[in-house]
Amino acid sequence: MSGRDTVRIGSGAGTSDDRMTPALELAERGDIDYLVFECLAERTVARENFARTQDPGKGYSPSLPERLRMVLPACIGKGIRIVSNMGAANPVGGARAARREARELGLGDIPVAVVLGDDVSTIVRSRPELRILENGEPLESILPRIVSANAYLGADVICEALATGAQIVLTGRVADPSLFLAPMMHEFGWSYDDLPKIAQGTAAGHLLECTASVTGGCFGWPGKKDVPDMARIGYPFADVKPDGSISIGKTPGSGGRLDVMTCTEQQIYEIHDPTAYITPDCVLDITHIRLTQEAKDRVRVEGAMARPRTDTYKVTVGYTDGYIGEGEVSYGGIDAVARAKWAADIVKERLRLRGFTYEDFRVDLIGISSLHGDTGDRPESYEVRLRMAGRSPNRLAAHAIGFEVRAMHLNGPGGAGGACEPRVRDVLAVKSLLLPRQLVKTQVVVEGSL
Amino acid sequence: MSLRVYDLAHSRTGDKGNTANISVICYQEKDWEFLQRELTPERVMEAFRHIARGPVRRYELRNLKAFNFVIDNALGGGVTVSLAQDIHGKSLCSVMLGIELPDREPTAALR
């Protein structure tokens, strides 16, 4: 325990593709003690596992070198500790990359604590009878195609890593709120029996884990929900006290807004039953949370409740599931939609004549029906972009979609323009299952000397 | 123009697998009971009929002046396999906001 009165935890990234500079602003001007980078979406670990199979040195988050290069000078200078899941499918590789960045910046030999144990692919492969949560089928149905299986670890093992004293902690798959809860537990000595505090910390982690989503990003609506100076939107932090009181703020002088409305949207985001948001650390209940505006860009969080953590870890299993192919071409002006629909029919017929079949196939008229389906009563737009996409175990069949759509230039209705190159991508699908805790062996190792 | 959810509330979509969750958050506390009465899971399912198979579950968060609608089979099989452009369904909150609601003070004469 640090004996500190308040710990300030900043949120520097909420997805692998998140913006870079707001984290630097937090480090330089936010007066933070911890900087958390959350960079793993549901499917990212599967993708990075794939990268690791191509190159054993890779498999950590591709944005790790750039993010750390940007913030390390400020963080090392000010003693800000970094906690991140950018280790992805190769946390040790990520730690080595982090140390390399520090050395190249002239910051010396920085030890990095690494959290291991989330990779449960060996355990899972030996238990084909495990049930897939989404469809109730045994894991056996996808067993030969599995490329990754990762358990969502909790704050306890991140605390262990923080206890080593290493300034940087890298993990693979952990639950997003756990990245934020861990520094609180570490600083204040909270245990899993302190349920109200664990609940507060988890609720705060949930508010912070998507960065700008709580400061006006994914929120602004012109004339209805205006956001000032959105271009320079700032990232949030939480001020946490030993008794579990939480106040959310954002980088001083940054753009955006932080108020009860932005916090409410983020508090409910990606939650199903609000009385039972299951994390590895607790079962959170947000139905008694109170959000109060304390000052401009300051929101107090109170009243989070929780039940004890469950005896299982949620595991995301990544597996290959064929290919998605797609193509696009545009039509404009008179009869634009009629020509686009005709083109779609021609492409479908040509794919059929070539003997290709698809597990799933989709025709979008971008500008009319690509986002919210076809209600049949939308006004016809002046121009329309035809998009066709299909999924198939056969790569050639997937490629043929974009090929035939592009051929609309010469072999379809008049006035087709701007077709894109045929696109094909490997499908890395994910399914979930639950694994008893005792089967998962977590471990902390330190790269470099402390 | 008739009353829409947009006039009373704001909204955000989240995704988990093939399930979307769409919050509906009242601007004003006083509108919560009206939405509780009128924005039923059935009405929401009807608005999403051409997008999602459902079912729709509705959770109440009175403390946040809000509701959480959880819509199953809404994301084309889920982020990783969906053929949709908006694989996360982030734009679906606009469909929720566009739902038309009955007039707040129905006149007896209409009957």
Interface residues (C-beta under 8 A of the other chain):
Chain A: A41 E42 R43 A46 E134 C218 F219 W221 K224 K225 M261 T264 E265 Q266 Q267 I268 Y269 E270 I271 H272 D273 P274 T275 I286 T287 H288 I289 R290 L291 G303 D321 I324 E326 D360 F361 R362 D364 I366 S370 L371 H372 G373 D374 T375 R387 A389 G390 R391 V427 L428 A429 V430 S432
Chain B: Y6 H10 S11 R12 G14 D15 K16 G17 N18 T19 N21 S23 I25 H50 I51 R57 Y59 E60 L61 R62 N63 L64 K65 A66 N68 V70 G76 G77 G78 V79 T80 V81 L83 A84 Q85 D86 K90 S91 L92 S94 V95
